[in-house]
């Protein structure tokens, strides 16, 4: 998953555990450094609340934005998707097929495609993005499958997701709005050719 697409959401939820459990914030400052950390935590909490408010007001779920983007290029698969609030609420979805990559912006209220589509080739991607996108060919499940599993596990609605490599393992990471928290859910997808399982490993 490209850092630029999910960075803002992950930055705000950087203290969330990979298991999807919400982080506890310690509000007992001991010194100036601790007070600064608490102020930063409070600032992050405000930012998260603002994102959650905007996300809850939207009409289009992330799974629908994925379907819309994939329909633009028949047979394409979603590599990553993020919810953005810098202007009107939108999903930025990156899809891939063969050697081509497309980035589209989907209005989170109407489902219409906004802005001009950005098309590129795999050769233009940085090494990490290229590695993750190539890995999509060897994964049995798709991002939309991971979104469904993560939403059920975290009891909420997904607002971002994609692939990351961590400790040598390729995982789907899905950010889910659950209650008044953002939860990060990691899922290890089974590879093609591996024994089929009814759902993604959590």
N, C-alpha and C positions, 0 to 999 in steps of 0.2 A: 504494500500500500504506500503510495507516495506520501511523504511527510507533509508536503504542502497542502494536501487536500483535507487531511484529518488533524493536522497539527493544532488548530485553534481549539477544537473540541477536546483533544487529548491533553492539551496544555491545561485547560480548565479542570480536567479530571485526572491530572497526573498522579494524584495520591490514591486513586482507586486501585484496589487489588485486582489482579488478573482473574480471580475467581468470580468477579462480579459483585463482591461485597462492597458496600459503601465505606469509605474511609471515615474514621473518627477524627475529629479536629480537637486538638488540645488548646483550650483557651486560658491557660495559666502561664502568662509570660514571667520569665525569671530575670531577664536582662534586656538590654536594648536590641540585641540580635533576635531574641525570642519575640519581642514586641513587633519587630519588623516582619517576622515570619507569620505571626498572628494576623497582622494587617494585610499581608499578602493573601492569607487563607480567606479572610473576610472579603477581600476584593474578588477572589476567585469564586467564592460562594455567590456573590451578587451577580457576577457574570454568568454563572451557571443558571441562576434563577431567571435571568433575562432570556437566555437561550431557551430554557424550558417553557417560559411563557409564550415566546414566539412560536416554538415548535407545536405546543398544544393548540394554538390558534389556527394551524394549517389544516387544509382539507385533504391533501394527498399524502398517503403513507409512503414510506421509503420503498416498500416492495412494489408499489405501483409506479414510482419514478424509475425503478430498475426496469420494469416491464416496458415502459414507454421508450426508454433509451435503447433497449435491446431490439425493439420493434423497428427502430429507425434503420438498422442494418441487420437484416434477417440472418440468423445464425450466429450473431455476435454474443459474447459473454461479458458480463460486468466484472471489471477488475477491481474497482473501488467506487465508493459513493460517499458524499458528505453533505451535511445540512449546513447552509451558510446564511448568516443574518446581517451581513455588512450593509445590505440594501434591503430590497424586498426579499422575503424568505424563499430560498431556492435550494434545490439539490444539484450538486455538481456530480455527474455520472460519467465514468470513463469505461468504455466498452472496447472489446478487442475481437478481431477475427483475422485469421491468417497473419499477415504481416502488417495489418493496419490497426491503428488505435484512434478512437474518436472520443472527444470530450464534449458533452452537451450539458446545458443548464436547463433544468426543468423547474418551472414555477411550482412552488409547494402548495399553492392555493387553487390553481386552475389545471395543472398538469400539462400546460402548453410549453413548448420548447422556446426558450428565450435566448437572446444573444446568438451570435454566429457560431456554428459548430467548428471546433478545432480538430483537424485531422492531421495525423503524423504517422510515421512508420516506426516499427520497433527499433530500428537503428538509431533513432533520435532520442531514445530513452536513456536515462542513466543506468548504471549496472544493477542497482538494487531493484528498480522498477522493472527492468527487462527480465531479471531473474524471477521475480514474482509472477509476471505475466506468462512467461514460458511455463512456469509451474502449473498454471491453470489447465494446461493440456493433460497433465498427469493426475489431476484431482477428479475423483468420482463425482463429488457434489459441486454445486454452484453457489455463488454468494447468496442468492435468494434462499437456498436451502438453509444456509448458516443463519440468515436473518430470522427465519421462522423458528429455528431451534433456540437462538439467543433470546428472542422475544418471549418465548414460553418459559425458558429458564429464569430470566430476570423479571418476568411479569411486567412487561412494559412494551414500549414501541421504539424500534430502532431508528436512529438518526444518522448513523454513519457506519461504514464497514469496508473491509478490504483484507488483503493478505499481508502478513508480515513474516519474516524469518526471525525466530528467537531461539537461542541455544541450539542452532543447527536444525531446528524443526520449523516446518512451514505451518502457520496457523491462520485461520480466519480470526480477525478481531472485529467485534461488533460493539458499538457504543449504543446503549439502550437508555431511554428516558423512563425511569421507574419511580413513581411518586415524586419526591422533590430532589431526586438524585440522578446523576449520570452513572451508569454501571458499565464497566468494560468486561465483555465476555470473550474468552479465548476458546476456540474450537479447533481441534486437530482433525482435518478432513482425511478420510481414508483415500489412499491412492488407487488409481485405476488398476484393475487386476488383483487387488486385495479382496479378501472375503467381503462380500457385500454386507453392510449392517443397516438396520432399519433407520437409524439416524446418526448424525455426526457425533463423534466422541467428544465428551465435555471434560 
